[in-house]
Amino acid sequence: MIIGGWIPAGRSVKALLLGVREGRSGLRYVGKVGTGFTEAQRKHLASLLVPLGKDGSPFSIGPTLPFAQDVRFVRPDLAGEVDYLEAITSGVLRHPVWRGLRDTHGD
C-alpha cells in the first residue's frame, strides 16, 4: 500500500490514506487505516511524512474521496503493509490494520 496522505493528531499520525498503483493511470485510493500503530510508530510516521507534504491529492483513481479538512497530502514515496478483512466492491479496504513500513530501498 502506498501512503498518499495522513490525518494528524497533534504531533503524530491519527490515520494514513492509502492507495495502490494502477499501471500508468496513477494512484487508486483504497481507504484509510487508523489502527495497528504503536504511539512510537505514530510519531515516527509523522516525522517522515511532514517533509513529503504536497498541495493536492496524489489519488487520481477511486471512489469519491471523503477527505476531511485536516488531511495532509504527501508525495507517494512511502509504502506500508496492511492486513484487511476484504476489499468491498468499490475497492475500498474493510477493517484495515497497519503492520508497518515497507523497506523499498534496493527494490
N, C-alpha and C positions, 0 to 999 in steps of 0.2 A: 504494500500500500504506500502511495506517495502522499506526503504531507503537503497540503496546499493552503492551509490556514490554521488558525488556532483562536481559541477564546481564552482571554486572560482571566486570572483570578489573583489579583494583587500582583506579586512578582513571580507567579508560577502559572502553570497551564491548567485550565479547567477542562478543556476538551480540544481535540485535534480534528480538523476537517480532512477527510481522506479522499483519495482518488486513485484510479488506475489508468495507465496509459492505453489509449485506443489507437494504435498504429500512429499514423501521421496526423490524425484528426485532433489530437490533444489529450487533455486530462478529463476523464469522466468522473464526476462526483459520485461517491458511493456511501456517504454518510459521515457521521462524526462519532468519535469514541471518547468517553469520559471516565471509563473505569479501567482498573488493572494497573494503575500507576502507583508507585510509592511517592511520598512527598518529595524525596530527594530527586526522583525522576522528573516530577513536575517542574521543579526549579531548574534542573539541568536542561530540560527541553526548552524552557523559556529562554535560557541564556543562548541556546543555539538558534532559536527562531527569530529573536529580535533583530539580529543583523541581516536576516534574509527577507525582511519586510518589503512589500511592494504595493503599489497602488493598483487596485483592480484585482478581480478574481482570476486565478490561473485555470479555473474549471471552464471548459468550453463545451462539455457534453454532459447530459444527465437530466434528472428531473428538475423541476423548479427548485431553485436553491433557497432554502429557508434561513438565510443568514441574518443574524441579529446585528445591530449597530456596533456591537463591541467586538466583532470578528476582525482579526488581523490577518490579512493575506500574506503569503510568502512565496518566494521563488520555489518551485517544486524540486528542491535539491536533496531533501532527506526522505528516506524510506524507512518504514517500520513493519513489524509483523503484528497481525491482529488475528485473534480467533473470533469466530462468529457462528451463530446458530444456523443461519441461512441467508441467502440474498433473495429479497422479495422480488416480485415481477418487475418492479420499476428499476431494479438493480441496486437498491439501497440495502446495506447490511443490517441484519436484525440481531440485536444484542451483541455488538462487538465489544471485545475486551483487549486492551493493549497488552502486548507481550514484550515489546522492546524495539529499539532502533536496529535497523539492519546495517551491517558493515558493507558499504558499497565501494570501499577502497579496493582496488585491484580487480574489480569486475571488468 
